[in-house]
Each structure stands twice: as C-alpha cells, then as structure tokens.
Amino acid sequence: MREKATFAGGCFWCMVQPFDSYEGIFSVTSGYMGGTVESPTYEAVKNGDTGHLEVVQIEFDPAIFSYDTLLEIYWAQIDPTDAGGQFHDRGEQYTTAIFTHTQQQVELAQASKEKLIASHRFDAPIVTNIREASVFYPAEEYHQDFYKKDQMAYQQDRAQSGRDLFIEKYWQED
C-alpha cells in the first residue's frame, strides 16, 4: 500500500536527502503545492508570483515506515519558528507547512506539533501550518535529487544557508 506525505521546509533541495534512504520510502519528489497558478515554473514560484510553497512529496508504505516517523524527520530539518521563510531563503514560497492527505494525517500532524510545542525546545512560537494537500506539481527535472546530481553545490548551499548549524544546535541528540 502506498500513501503520500507532503512537507514544505524551505528550499526543496535540502528536504529530499533526509527522507530518501529508508526502507518503505518509494520516492521523494521536489515540487510545488498550495498556490493558485496551474503548472507553475520554478522561476515563478521563486519570485513569489504563484502562492505555491516549495515542497517534497514522499510516497511511502505506512506498514514499513510510519507517518509519525516522517513527521519526526520533518521537524528535525526545519526552523518551525520562522514565519518568513527558512534560513537564507526568504518569502512565503520558502515557509514551512505540513500538507495532509487524510484525516489521520491531520490528527497525527496536529499531535506532533502539540508535542513539539509542549517540549519547549524553542523560545519562540511554532508557526508551521498544517494545511490540506492540494494539487502537487513536480518541479523541473534538474531539481529532482539535486543532492545527488551536484553534491558540491548542494553541500555549499546547505552550509551557507545556516540550516546545518541550526539543526546541530536544536536537533542534535544530547
């Protein structure tokens, strides 16, 4: 059985690799969701002209890899307190969101968000939205699996963005 999970966490290049190597994950596709323009292009989304967020859509087998585990991985990739984007990527198109495909996902996502709030890991409020999934538009082919295609550029972008330092500070196991 296959289900879909869709997460916005800033630049989609940085959101593929964390999910990509587990048994029970069939695919992780970079794309766009949440906007009003049909068939958006990267340039239009990047410019903030479409209302879409950069997302990754994950196809997975919930009997092998649970949605709860996907949520745990997701939270540990983002700054859930930043309403203006993620790290050096600014604008609505780079904000965080959990796009839910079923009522069960809504309930699990809300419970995981409440658990994060209760943990007091962050001093600022958690602003990541939980939204109903809408039409998913895969990004252009050159964006797919970017971390594999251009490892040097990928690593450089992650390092310069501040994402890795943030993850190390807030999400490393004690």
C-alpha positions in Angstrom: 0.0 0.0 0.0 1.3 3.5 -0.9 0.5 6.8 0.8 1.7 10.3 0.2 3.1 12.8 2.7 3.9 16.4 1.6 6.2 18.8 3.5 7.3 22.3 2.9 10.6 23.1 4.6 12.2 25.9 2.7 14.4 25.0 -0.3 13.3 21.6 -1.5 16.9 20.7 -2.4 17.6 20.3 1.3 14.4 18.4 2.1 14.9 15.3 -0.2 18.0 13.6 1.2 16.8 13.3 4.8 13.9 11.1 3.6 15.5 9.4 0.7 17.3 6.3 2.0 14.8 4.4 4.2 13.1 1.1 3.5 9.5 1.8 2.9 10.1 5.1 1.1 9.4 4.6 -2.6 10.1 8.2 -3.8 10.8 11.7 -2.7 9.9 14.3 -5.4 10.6 18.0 -5.3 7.7 20.2 -6.3 5.2 22.9 -5.6 1.9 23.0 -3.7 -0.6 25.4 -2.2 -0.8 28.1 -4.9 -3.3 29.4 -7.4 -1.4 29.1 -10.7 -1.7 25.9 -12.8 1.6 24.3 -13.8 3.9 26.8 -12.0 7.5 27.1 -13.0 10.5 27.3 -10.7 11.1 30.9 -11.6 7.5 32.0 -10.9 7.5 30.2 -7.6 10.9 31.5 -6.7 9.7 35.1 -7.4 6.6 34.6 -5.2 4.2 35.0 -8.1 2.1 31.8 -7.6 1.3 31.3 -3.9 3.0 27.9 -4.0 5.4 26.6 -1.5 8.4 24.5 -2.4 7.6 21.0 -1.1 8.7 17.4 -1.2 6.1 14.8 -1.8 7.0 11.4 -0.3 5.4 8.1 -1.4 5.8 5.6 1.4 4.4 2.3 2.7 2.9 3.0 6.1 3.2 -0.6 7.2 7.0 -0.3 6.8 7.7 3.4 7.5 5.1 5.3 9.7 3.8 8.8 9.1 4.8 9.6 12.7 8.4 8.8 11.8 8.2 11.0 8.7 6.9 13.8 10.9 9.8 13.4 13.3 12.3 13.6 10.5 10.5 16.6 9.0 10.6 18.7 12.3 14.3 18.0 12.6 15.0 19.6 9.2 13.4 23.0 9.8 13.1 26.0 11.9 9.4 25.8 12.9 9.5 29.3 14.4 10.4 31.2 11.3 7.3 32.7 9.6 9.3 34.5 6.9 11.0 31.5 5.2 13.8 29.2 6.0 17.3 30.2 6.7 18.7 32.3 3.9 15.6 31.6 1.7 13.1 34.3 2.4 9.5 34.6 1.3 6.2 32.8 1.5 7.4 30.2 -1.0 10.0 29.0 1.5 7.8 28.9 4.6 7.1 25.6 6.4 3.9 23.6 6.2 2.6 20.1 6.6 0.2 19.3 3.8 -2.1 16.5 4.9 -3.7 14.0 2.6 -6.1 12.2 5.0 -7.9 12.9 8.3 -5.5 10.6 10.0 -2.6 12.7 8.8 -4.3 15.8 10.1 -4.6 14.2 13.6 -1.1 12.9 13.6 0.4 16.2 12.4 -1.5 18.2 14.9 -0.5 15.8 17.7 3.2 16.1 16.7 3.0 19.9 16.6 1.4 20.0 20.0 4.2 17.6 21.3 6.8 20.0 19.9 5.2 23.0 21.5 5.0 21.2 24.8 8.7 20.2 24.6 9.7 23.9 25.0 12.6 23.2 22.6 12.2 26.7 21.2 11.6 30.0 22.9 9.5 31.4 20.0 6.1 30.1 18.9 5.8 27.2 16.4 4.4 28.8 13.3 4.4 25.8 10.9 1.0 25.4 9.4 -0.9 22.2 8.8 -2.8 22.5 5.6 -4.9 20.3 3.4 -3.0 18.9 0.4 -3.9 20.4 -2.9 -2.6 19.8 -6.4 1.1 18.8 -6.5 3.2 19.9 -9.3 6.6 18.2 -9.7 9.5 20.6 -10.1 11.6 20.6 -13.2 13.8 17.6 -13.7 17.0 19.4 -12.9 15.7 20.0 -9.3 15.0 16.3 -8.7 17.6 14.6 -6.5 19.8 17.7 -6.7 21.8 16.4 -3.7 22.9 13.5 -5.9 23.4 15.4 -9.2 25.5 18.2 -7.9 26.9 17.2 -4.5 29.3 20.1 -4.2 26.7 22.8 -4.9 24.3 21.1 -2.6 26.7 20.9 0.3 27.8 24.5 -0.3 24.2 25.8 -0.3 23.4 23.9 2.9 26.5 25.3 4.6 25.9 28.9 3.5 22.2 28.8 4.4 22.7 28.2 8.1 20.4 25.1 8.0 23.1 22.7 9.2 24.2 24.9 12.1 20.6 25.3 13.2 19.9 21.6 13.0 23.1 20.9 15.1 22.1 23.5 17.7 18.4 22.5 18.1 18.1 18.9 17.0 21.3 17.0 17.8 20.7 14.4 20.4 22.0 15.4 23.8 
